Amino acid sequence: MASEDSKQKPHVLEQDKGVVVVEEEEEKELNNETKNRNKSKKRRSSSYLPKFCFRIEYGAKGEGFDMEMVDASDSQRPKPTHLIIMVNGLIGSAKNWKFAAKQFLKRYPHDAVVHCSECNPARLTFDGVDVMGDRLAKEVIVVIKRHPSVKKISFVGHSLGGLVARYAIAKLYEGDISTEFSHESKNCEGQIAGLEPCPMFFGSRHAEKAAIRVSGLLRRTGKHLFLTDGINGKPPLLLQMVRDSEDLKFISALRSFKRRVAYANVRYDKLVGWSTSSIRRRNELPKRQNLSSHENYRHIVNVETATPSSDPNQISTESQVNNNGSRRLDMEEEMIRGLTRMSWERIDVRFKGTMQKFLAHRIY
């Protein structure tokens, strides 16, 4: 958001620690929203409204950052207990999430801290889903240590970032880092790095088959996205990620979250198709003529909750690659079967009639 950042230079509070407070305009905007919400309620004194601002703490690399809402008039404000991790997509960066992070905090100003991940920016997104997932898992541990008050954790992943987040939570599943700075131990069954898993939001899971011809440009990540990395009888990584293995409990980690939400573009996304990003088969997509705008959010045209499927014909992913490397069954179908063994909320969006439709896959 270059135009937003250029309006006014943020006021630096603790430059040596990398902590800044955003411009006064953001404080006014939040207070105006608070006033509007209270119009229908009993009139109160204007002095009651707190003066909120955004506190931004930059990471050691200067790319990722933590953001939380603070009340300048309340020195005894409780520490946040909910950590939200935002993960960028291909060739993205932490800056992509700055606007979204502010919107989260405006909606939930009292109990959340948002971390915009810095470990996989730009060309590092070509290193492969597993390498990026390892980096993210290590970064999350550092962030949790920086905020020892947090008890719950959520992930928001854009496109490739959703896959990276899924790999990272498998690495963090049922692990407890609290013992590193406390003598107490606890049961971490069903937890992510010792924290309670809360909603998990995704964009897309993998890309369309038609784009396989450009997979080489994306190096190792391209092989993962287009399912061309299976060797020596071993399934491609994304296929491995729809089941638990001895080392990584991909499905158990994903199932531990209270909610799993998939956002998908109905049209105009030239990189990821509607069925792919919403984890549906093409014949399961809603009819376009039945889509209608949400009463509060005009770009949302369909919301549904899918119950877990129990397909008795589901086939294991154990070493089903022949000598020529070709799959014995449709790998995309197998991934859908694996992921839909748990419930999903699907939110379909359409940017019809706006300039945003030409940037449908982007988040900024």
Residue pairs with C-beta under 8 A, 6 or more apart in sequence:
1 98
1 99
1 364
4 99
7 23
7 25
8 23
8 24
8 25
9 23
10 20
10 21
10 22
10 23
10 56
11 20
11 21
11 23
12 19
12 20
12 21
13 19
13 20
13 21
13 55
17 57
18 57
18 58
18 59
18 62
19 55
19 56
19 57
19 58
20 55
20 56
20 58
21 53
21 54
21 55
21 56
21 70
22 53
22 54
22 56
22 102
26 53
26 54
26 102
27 51
27 52
27 53
30 52
30 69
30 106
30 109
31 49
31 51
31 52
33 106
34 49
35 49
38 44
50 71
50 72
50 73
50 74
51 71
51 72
51 73
52 69
52 70
52 71
52 72
52 109
53 69
53 70
53 72
54 67
54 68
54 69
54 70
54 102
54 105
55 67
55 68
55 69
55 70
56 65
56 66
56 67
57 65
57 66
57 67
57 146
58 64
58 65
59 65
59 66
59 118
61 118
63 93
63 94
63 95
63 118
63 121
64 94
64 115
64 116
64 117
64 118
64 119
64 139
65 94
65 115
65 116
65 118
66 113
66 114
66 115
66 116
66 143
66 146
66 147
67 98
67 101
67 102
67 105
67 113
67 114
67 115
67 116
68 80
68 105
68 112
68 113
68 114
69 105
69 106
69 109
69 110
69 112
70 77
71 77
78 110
78 111
78 149
79 147
79 149
80 111
80 112
80 113
80 147
80 149
80 150
81 111
81 149
81 150
81 151
81 152
82 108
82 111
82 112
82 113
82 150
82 151
82 152
82 153
82 154
82 198
83 112
83 113
83 115
83 143
83 144
83 147
83 150
83 152
83 153
83 154
83 195
84 101
84 104
84 112
84 113
84 114
84 115
84 153
84 154
84 155
84 156
85 115
85 117
85 136
85 140
85 143
85 153
85 154
85 155
85 156
85 165
86 94
86 97
86 100
86 101
86 114
86 115
86 116
86 117
86 155
86 156
86 157
86 161
87 117
87 120
87 136
87 155
87 156
87 157
87 158
87 161
87 162
87 164
87 165
88 94
88 96
88 97
88 116
88 117
88 120
88 121
88 125
88 158
88 161
89 96
89 125
89 157
89 158
89 159
89 160
89 161
89 203
89 363
90 125
90 159
90 160
90 218
90 221
91 122
91 123
91 125
92 121
92 122
92 125
92 158
92 161
92 363
93 118
93 121
93 122
94 116
94 117
94 118
94 121
95 116
95 364
96 116
96 158
96 362
96 363
96 364
97 114
97 116
97 156
97 158
97 363
97 364
98 116
98 364
99 364
100 156
100 363
101 114
101 116
104 112
104 114
105 112
105 114
113 147
113 150
115 140
115 143
117 136
117 139
117 161
118 139
119 132
119 135
119 136
119 138
119 139
120 127
120 132
120 135
120 136
120 164
124 132
124 135
125 132
125 160
125 221
126 218
126 219
126 220
126 221
126 222
127 219
127 220
127 221
128 219
128 220
128 221
128 223
128 224
128 237
129 160
129 163
129 164
129 167
129 221
129 224
129 225
129 237
129 238
130 167
130 224
130 237
131 220
132 164
132 167
132 221
133 163
133 164
133 165
133 166
133 167
133 168
133 170
133 171
134 167
134 168
134 171
136 164
136 165
136 167
136 168
137 167
137 168
137 171
137 172
140 153
140 168
140 172
140 193
141 172
141 177
141 193
144 150
144 153
144 177
144 193
144 194
144 195
145 177
145 180
145 181
148 181
150 195
151 195
151 196
152 195
152 196
152 197
152 198
153 192
153 193
153 195
153 196
153 197
153 198
154 197
154 198
154 199
154 200
154 201
154 257
155 165
155 168
155 169
155 200
155 201
156 200
156 201
157 163
157 164
157 165
157 166
157 200
157 201
157 202
157 203
158 203
158 363
159 203
159 204
159 271
159 272
159 361
160 204
160 221
160 225
161 203
162 202
162 203
162 204
162 205
163 205
163 206
163 224
163 238
163 241
165 200
165 202
166 241
166 250
166 253
166 254
167 241
167 248
167 250
169 192
169 197
169 200
169 253
169 254
170 241
170 248
170 249
170 250
170 253
170 254
171 248
172 192
172 193
172 253
173 191
173 192
173 248
173 249
173 252
173 253
173 256
174 188
174 189
174 190
174 191
174 249
175 188
175 192
175 193
175 194
176 185
176 186
176 188
176 191
176 193
176 194
177 193
177 194
178 184
178 185
178 186
178 194
179 185
186 194
188 194
190 197
190 252
190 256
191 197
191 256
192 253
192 256
197 253
197 256
197 257
197 258
198 257
198 258
198 259
199 257
199 258
199 259
199 260
199 261
200 254
200 257
200 259
200 260
200 261
201 261
201 263
202 260
202 261
202 262
202 263
203 262
203 263
203 264
203 272
203 277
204 264
204 271
204 272
204 276
204 277
205 238
205 276
205 277
205 279
205 335
205 339
206 225
206 226
206 227
206 238
206 276
206 332
206 335
207 225
207 226
207 271
207 272
207 276
208 272
208 273
208 276
209 226
209 332
211 226
211 271
212 226
212 228
214 222
215 222
215 223
215 225
215 226
215 228
216 222
218 225
220 229
222 228
223 229
224 236
224 237
224 238
225 238
227 236
227 238
227 239
227 331
228 236
229 236
229 237
230 236
230 239
230 321
230 325
230 327
231 325
233 319
233 321
234 240
234 319
234 321
235 317
235 319
235 320
235 321
235 331
236 331
238 335
239 317
239 331
239 334
239 335
240 250
240 317
241 250
242 250
242 251
242 317
242 334
242 335
242 337
242 338
242 339
243 250
243 251
243 316
243 317
243 338
244 250
244 251
244 252
251 338
251 341
251 342
254 260
254 339
254 342
255 342
259 345
260 342
260 343
260 344
260 345
261 344
261 345
261 346
261 347
262 277
262 278
262 279
262 344
262 345
262 346
262 347
263 277
263 347
263 348
263 349
264 274
264 277
264 278
264 346
264 347
264 348
264 349
265 272
265 274
265 277
265 348
265 349
265 350
265 351
265 360
265 361
266 274
266 288
266 291
266 301
266 302
266 348
266 349
266 350
267 274
267 350
267 351
267 352
267 357
267 360
268 350
268 351
268 357
268 358
268 360
269 277
269 360
269 361
270 360
270 361
271 361
272 361
274 280
274 285
274 348
275 281
275 282
275 284
275 285
276 332
278 285
278 346
278 348
279 336
279 339
279 340
279 344
279 346
280 336
280 346
281 333
281 336
286 302
286 304
286 348
291 301
291 302
291 348
291 350
292 301
293 299
293 300
293 301
294 300
294 301
294 303
299 349
299 350
299 351
299 354
299 356
300 347
300 348
300 349
301 348
301 349
301 350
302 346
302 347
302 348
303 345
303 346
303 347
303 348
304 345
304 346
305 343
305 344
305 345
305 346
306 340
306 343
306 344
306 345
306 346
307 343
308 340
308 341
308 342
308 343
309 337
309 340
309 341
310 341
311 337
314 337
314 338
315 329
315 334
317 334
317 338
320 327
320 328
320 329
321 327
321 328
322 328
351 357
351 360
